[in-house]
Amino acid sequence: MTRSTALAALFLALTGSPIAAMAQTTQTPPSGFAQTEAADPYLWLEEVEGERAMAWVADQNTRSLGVLQGDPRYAALHEQALALVQAQDRIPMPGFNRDGTVDNFWQDETHVRGLWRRTTLDSYRTETPVWETILDIDALAEAEGKNWVYKGAACLEPDQRLCLISLSDGGKDAVVTREYDSAARAFVAGGFDLPESKGDAVWIDADTLLVAQDFGPGTMTSSGYPMIVKRLKRGQTLDQAQTLFTGQPTDVSVNGYTLRDADGAIQATLITRAVTFYEIETWRLNADGTTTQLPLPPKSDVNALVKGQLIVTTKQDWTAPSGQEFQTGDVISFDLDAWLADPTTMARLVLRPGPRQSVEEISSTRDSLIIGLFENVRGSIRVYEPGDWSFRPLDLPQNVTVGIGSTSKSDDQLFVSVAGYLTPSSLWLADAQTGEAASIKSVPAKFDAEGMTVDQFEATSADGTAIPYFVVHRDAMPMDGSNPTLLYGYGGFQVSLLPSYSPTVGKLWLERGGVYVVANTRGGGEFGPAWHDAALQQNRQRAHEDFQAVALDLIARGITSQPHLGIMGGSQGGLFMGAMLTQRPDLINAAVIQVPLFDMLRFHKLLAGASWIGEYGDPDIAEQRAWIAEYSPYQRLAAGQPYPEVFIHTSTKDDRVHPGHARKAAARLEELGYPVLFYENTDGGHAAGANLRETARRIALEYTYLSRRLMDQPAQE
């Protein structure tokens, strides 16, 4: 994803122009509101299922659904969204098994909750694969009277018969974990059955698990994640399981995992202690049950084990015990056995990304290391050979997003996804040894992209940094500011916003004359860890200014104007939207604020919020509270501002980002006299949709709102 020459510096340099005046406008932050719990009049909305809070939610839902579903466009948009999310011609994304079969989890209008199913690779490559059902989640939910949402299966290597099934009640992050026999197609009588908890369970052998979960009072961190790892033997209760590692209450989480070779044999059992969201300690579980900390930098990832080589990505500059110097973003390798025996063992540099490159994915086949490398937000996949670490690219389409799918440990095959904003998704089967790849499945075009194109521009942020962004539009787009434009952003946690094919964006927005824009701001991972770190903690405002710069650039180019510009983002992106709303409401006429963070002075006290102190800072520390208060949207909301009517939505079952953030934002806006649309799905978890029907409804509500705000406005003079 290349970028074109930026023009933003031109309008920023202008004096006396309307755009220059807009660039200089900032909103004065309010003072005094909700600085403490006692001063927050809407603290009662944090009672997730409190009677008063749920009555308020019901009233809001009734009013907002009445407005949006009463719009004459809603029915058609909902029908289109439902058809798209339930379409039978979607690509069934496959996962390799060791016996040559592939698995898939599938949802459609008949199987709303989904099917775990299996076929052979040869059958999968045909137009009509013959599938065998492993587990029907709809049937299970009906039989048990539960609102089960499937969260995945972990099967014991190497035969992959015994599996741990994770099931969520309504889409929560917390799951119950039950042992399932994938050959007998039945849950194992008297088998492993772990109660609902955040955390995970990992197979050691057929009778042993490594378990990190809620073991009772005092066993969870302040972030709401497990603090203790235990070894659980078959037939034991959780109380009888042996404690192997205990973290600290202030940690984010503790969990365990195994490093297995290509044949499925365990080479090391590791325990990860996340001291903060980004700083991690990795401990080896020794044969005698003791643990030894491994000499890795706090900011690093263990990525893969291939042919005895441990692959690690450094996310900070680091001097290894060997004396070698490594840089932020380096991919390095150690001979695992030699390194475990002697930490001063020399490492090998596999890849050092350039300043406009980012390692997005790392995986391995039986004999090769696979790296997804992006340059200027355009993807490629490289195959590296252990030993000299020479590489060759896979033969894939250019100027698109490529993603590493499932990789085979029985041979060197791998699946690769290929997509672009206007390029329908396709699935390729590649051979890492030969470098050859062929498309085996593709999605038919879901919207009419005839006459559409994708441009990449740059905006200049307040500190002079060039911020790339993509614009998807019709070739004949008028440059008079009249185009209804949706600007999407996220801006945190090193999450890269890469071009992808969205049938719903295409059908419900682009095809109807809308322009779609994605901003690659700092805080994301588009250019590696340094791009993310540039907007951490006290520098968070940089990401907000980046997003504002993109909006200004769109207006300066004549692509859109305030009456036709809307913004959208969820979770951290919801905070992003709140910052734009409270800092530059003069730039926008719509905001879709999805499952947001909003009260940043209390985020660390709500659900998983404490785990994000590494990203934002700690409001309980005066210095850090001061910089957070400068942008916290809940406290900045004020009377007399040009806020547009916003659409805020959340989920009662979201046990990651507390629904109180969204509720309090809506209540405060109403108190100040602003119109607001608020909708809360009573299921759905952080994804705000427990099944496809709920997802389609949410999408239709969003685009109905955007149509009302941006397409019904008169063109600029």
VEXDOKOL-155245 format. One record per residue (C-alpha): residue in one letter; x, y, z. Coordinates in pm, whole numbers, plus 50000, padded with zeros to 5 digits. Example, Ala and Ser with C-alpha at 12.3 -4.5 7.8 and 13.67 -1.06 7.14 Angstrom:
A512304955050780;S513674989450714;
END
This chain:
M500005000050000;T502025028749868;R501405064649949;S501285094149711;T502845128149765;A501155146850049;L499385179549984;A498425185950344;A501385209150401;L499915232750143;F496725240650332;L498485241050669;A500775268050531;L497905289450406;T496925320350600;G493525335850590;S491825305950424;P488835288150582;I490845256050607;A493725273650780;A491265288151027;M489815253651092;A493285239551149;Q493845264651424;T490535258051601;T490565236951917;Q487925231752180;T488515243852533;P488415214252773;P485775216853046;S486825214553406;G485365198753714;F482945172953575;A483225137053706;Q486765141753836;T485955117354118;E483485089054171;A481495110554413;A481185137954151;D479995114453873;P476185116353850;Y476025086353619;L478035061153818;W474865040353850;L475045032853478;E478155012053551;E475934986253724;V475924963553419;E472614946153485;G471294968953758;E467534974353748;R467735011953705;A470495009453444;M468664983153238;A465465003653248;W467455033053110;V468905010352839;A465434997952746;D464145033452709;Q467135043652498;N466805012952276;T463105018952221;R463665054952119;S466765049351903;L465445018351728;G462235037151662;V464175064651487;L466585043051289;Q464355013351207;G461605037951123;D463755053350851;P462515041650509;R466045030650417;Y466535007250712;A464574977250581;A466534975450255;L469874980950428;H469064953850681;E468014929650410;Q471274936050223;A473404932850537;L471724900450640;A472174885550293;L475844894850293;V476764881850639;Q474824849550582;A475954844350223;Q476714808350131;D479414818449881;R481774831650148;I485144814650167;P485094787250433;M488424795150601;P490324762550653;G492664749150917;F495144721150849;N495044688651046;R497964664551059;D496044636950882;G495594657750569;T492064669350646;V491024705450696;D488594720150948;N486304750150920;F483884768851145;W480834779850946;Q477854802351017;D474914809950791;E471184816350813;T470504780050906;H473474776451140;V473424810051312;R475734799151595;G477834777651369;L479194743751273;W482654729551336;R483124707451033;R485794687550842;T486664676050493;T489684663650297;L492034688150128;D491094674149787;S487404678449860;Y487994713150001;R489544724149672;T486354715749482;E483444739649438;T481204718249660;P483244702149940;V481694673050127;W481694683450492;E481394661750800;T480014679051110;I482234676751418;L480074698351648;D476834717451586;I476754747751817;D473124755851735;A472024720851831;L474154721952145;A472734755552252;E469164743552197;A469754711052384;E471314728652681;G469144759852677;K472204782152648;N473184811752433;W476464795452335;V479004813852121;Y481824792051992;K485274805352088;G487494778251944;A488964743651998;A492464733252111;C493274697352017;L495964675252168;E498954669951941;P499814649551749;D496634628851690;Q494284658551751;R491424636651871;L490874650852220;C489974687552211;L489204715252457;I486124734152340;S485674770152456;L482064782252480;S480954817252574;D477594826952718;G476374854252484;G479774863652345;K481644872652664;D485434868652678;A484934844952971;V484354809152857;V483604774652987;T486054748152867;R484924712452803;E486724681652672;Y485424668452342;D486254636852147;S486364648151785;A486334612251657;A483384600751870;R481644634451811;A480794637052180;F481844654552496;V483974631352709;A482004617053001;G483754627353321;G486324646153115;F487894679853174;D485174705553241;L486344739953355;P483894765953486;E483394800053325;S486454821953345;K488774843453144;G492034825153083;D493074794052897;A493894757052921;V496674739552730;W497284702552674;I500454687052819;D499374651252754;A496124631652738;D495714633453115;T497274667153197;L496424703453136;L498224736053203;V495424758253334;A495244795653398;Q491844807253519;D489784819153812;F490614795354098;G488724815854354;P489254847654559;G492734862254525;T493644843454206;M492824870153947;T494744901853866;S493314936653901;S492764935153523;G490414905653568;Y492684879053418;P494334848353574;M497264853353811;I498034816553870;V499024787353646;K498344751953769;R498934716553645;L495594698453640;K495564660353617;R492594640553495;G490204633853780;Q491444662653993;T489354692154101;L490754726854043;D491534729054416;Q493654697554387;A495674710254089;Q499364717954154;T500304754854152;L503254760753920;F503474798453900;T501934828354076;G502104863753944;Q501234896254117;P497784912154156;T499054942453962;D500014920853661;V497834920253352;S497754882253331;V499654849653360;N499264819953126;G501084789452998;Y501824773652663;T503984747252502;L506574748452227;R506084717752009;D508174705751718;A506754696951378;D505854662051503;G503904675651798;A506454667052068;I506894692452348;Q510314709152342;A509604734052620;T506744744252845;L506624781652902;I504744805153132;T504154841153036;R503784867853301;A502404899853150;V503644926153395;T502004952753177;F500194950752844;Y503554952852666;E506164941352919;I506384903852957;E508464878853148;T508844843952998;W509564815153235;R510504779253155;L508804751453349;N511554727253452;A511114689653489;D511104692453868;G508254717553866;T510444747953931;T510564777353690;T513454796653536;Q513104830953377;L514404832453022;P516724861152924;L514444879252678;P513694916552658;P510484927052835;K509044939352507;S509324908752283;D507274880652134;V508054843652103;N506714836551755;A507534801351639;L509704770351668;V510954756651338;K513614729551294;G514914735751645;Q515154773451597;L513234795951837;I511954827351661;V511654859351866;T510634894751770;T512184922951971;K509964953152035;Q512704973952196;D516424978952146;W518164950752331;T521604938552425;A521464900552444;P523454880852707;S525804872352419;G526644909452390;Q524874912552054;E522914944451987;F519424941951839;Q516994969051734;T513284974551783;G511394952651536;D514184927551470;V513284891251408;I515974868751556;S516554831551611;F518184809951876;D519084773251864;L516564763652131;D518454735452301;A521774754252303;W520154786452426;L518254769452708;A521514753152819;D523554785152782;P521804819252763;T524964834852614;T524444814452296;M524674836951991;A521454846651817;R521024850751441;L519344880751279;V516584868351051;L515064901750945;R515514938551029;P512534957850888;G513124991650729;P511515023850856;R508435019550634;Q508134981950685;S506224961750941;V506244925151034;E502534917351059;E502574879451098;I504994851151171;S504234814151138;S505924782251026;T505344751050822;R507164718750889;D510504731150758;S510154768250683;L509584801350860;I506804822850711;I506794860650760;G504134884950647;L506024917150570;F504284949550478;E505944979450315;N504045012250297;V500994992150406;R501264967850111;G501744931150184;S504064902950084;I504894869150229;R508444856850259;V509664821350316;Y512844818950525;E515024788050543;P516424779050888;G520194779350887;D521354808050669;W517904824350686;S517854831250315;F514394839950187;R512224840749879;P508834856949830;L505744836649759;D504334842749412;L501254862649510;P499344892949375;Q500924926849440;N499524958549598;V497014940349817;T496764927450172;V498054892150213;G497504872050528;I499054839950652;G496344814350712;S496724779350848;T500124763050799;S500784725850778;K503124708351017;S502964676350810;D504484693050503;D505234728050381;Q501844738550252;L500064769450378;F496924788950307;V497174825750222;S494364851350205;V494474879349948;A492194909849945;G491974947049880;Y489384974149922;L488054966749573;T489614932349531;P487284904349644;S488854880649894;S490564849749759;L492274820249923;W495544806649790;L497294773749858;A501054778149859;D504094755649886;A506824770950101;Q509514749349947;T508844758249585;G507414792949639;E504494784749413;A500964795549499;A497604791649333;S494164806049401;I491774778549505;K488754798249625;S487454833349579;V484474854149673;P482384867649387;A482104905349382;K479594915849647;F479124951049520;D479494969249192;A483034983649195;E482914994248832;G484305029348808;M485785028649159;T489395033049259;V491665034449564;D494055063049632;Q496615066749905;F497405101450033;E499295116450323;A498195142650571;T500595162950781;S499985160151153;A500465188151403;D504105178551468;G504905175051096;T504655137051074;A503275123350747;I500165102350812;P499075079050529;Y495455072050455;F493415053750192;V490445067750003;V488045044149824;H485815063049581;R484315065849237;D486585077548958;A484145105548882;M484055118349239;P483385155849235;M486025176049420;D483575201449555;G483225189149911;S479875172649846;N480805135849886;P479355117350187;T482545104050345;L483105078950623;L486495081350796;Y487515050650996;G490245049351258;Y491605029351550;G494995043051651;G496205020451932;F497654987752061;Q499894983851752;V496874972651547;S497434978651177;L494494988950959;L495224970150637;P493154971250318;S490444944950319;Y487374936150117;S484204944950306;P480984934750131;T478914955650372;V480984987350331;G480864982249957;K477164974849925;L475734997250195;W478055026950146;L480315027849839;E477705015449594;R475305042049720;G477765070049644;G479705071349969;V483465075850005;Y485335053450248;V488575064650417;V490935045650648;A493545064950848;N496845047650935;T497645069051238;R500335065051496;G499385041651775;G498815014951513;G501394990251386;E501574999551017;F505275008351045;G506274985851329;P506624990151707;A508085025451682;W504955037951500;H502905024851789;D505215037352063;A505105072651921;A501525076252056;L501865058052387;Q500775072652719;Q501795109552743;N501965110652362;R498425097352305;Q497295131152175;R499565126351872;A497255099051744;H494235121651791;E495995149351600;D496875124551324;F493205115851281;Q492235152351281;A494905159251019;V493375133250789;A489955149350827;L491435183450749;D493265169450446;L490055154150310;I488355187850338;A491315206450189;R491345183849884;G487645189849824;I486815153249878;T484295162150147;S483225189550387;Q481905191550740;P478235185350651;H479235153250471;L482055139550688;G481395111950940;I483725091051154;M483585055351285;G485625034651528;G485225008551800;S486785000352137;Q490055020552137;G488645034251811;G485595045252010;L487915065852230;F489365079451906;M485885090551800;G485255106252139;A488475126252112;M487475139151768;L483985147551892;T485225167652189;Q488265183552024;R487215189951663;P483415187351636;D483585215151376;L485015190051127;I482285163451139;N478575158151101;A478335121951221;A480105098351459;V479505060951499;I481035053151838;Q481225015351880;V481724997452217;P483905026652326;L486265036352598;F485095070952708;D485675077953077;M489445076053079;L489725086853443;R487995054353544;F488915030253263;H491385011853487;K488635003753739;L486204988253492;L486464951753380;A489714945953188;G490644982653195;A493644979453427;S495354958453160;W495544989152936;I497525011153173;G500545002852958;E498825019452664;Y497275049852830;G498935055253167;D497615052153522;P494925077153633;D495865070153996;I499275086553938;A498865124253938;E501255131653651;Q499705105253428;R496155114753528;A496905150053409;W497755139653055;I494835115353037;A492425142453159;E493495164452869;Y491695141352623;S489265119852826;P486045124952626;Y483595119952912;Q485075148453114;R485505170852807;L481875170152697;A480545205352735;A477565227252653;G477515250952361;Q479635229952124;P478825221151761;Y478445183951837;P476495164951573;E473915139151674;V476045108251742;F475235071051734;I476735052052028;H476305014652067;T477564988352306;S476744953952447;T475544943552791;K477614911752761;D480854929952678;D483174918952957;R486214936152809;V485214972652757;H482574981153017;P479224991952866;G479185019653127;H481535039852906;A478965041852627;R476005046052861;K477575074953051;A478615092252729;A475025091552602;A473575102652934;R475985131852964;L475275143252608;E471555142552678;E472025161953001;L473865188852805;G470975191352562;Y472425173152260;P470495148052052;V472015113252076;L471145078651949;F472115050052179;Y471655012752130;E472744984352357;N472634948452242;T471884926552541;D474154899252398;G477174900052176;G480294905652384;H482974929852269;A482214921951904;A478694935551965;G477074906051789;A476604870951929;N475284857751598;L474944868051236;R471434882251270;E472544905751545;T475574915751339;A473374924051040;R471074945351255;R473984965051398;I475414971651050;A472044982850915;L471545006451208;E474975021951148;Y474465028450778;T470935040950827;Y472335066351072;L475165076050836;S472705080250549;R470555103550758;R473485124650868;L475685125950557;M473595117950252;D470625139450340;Q472735171050372;P472655196550089;A475745200149874;Q478235227049964;E477945259749779;
END
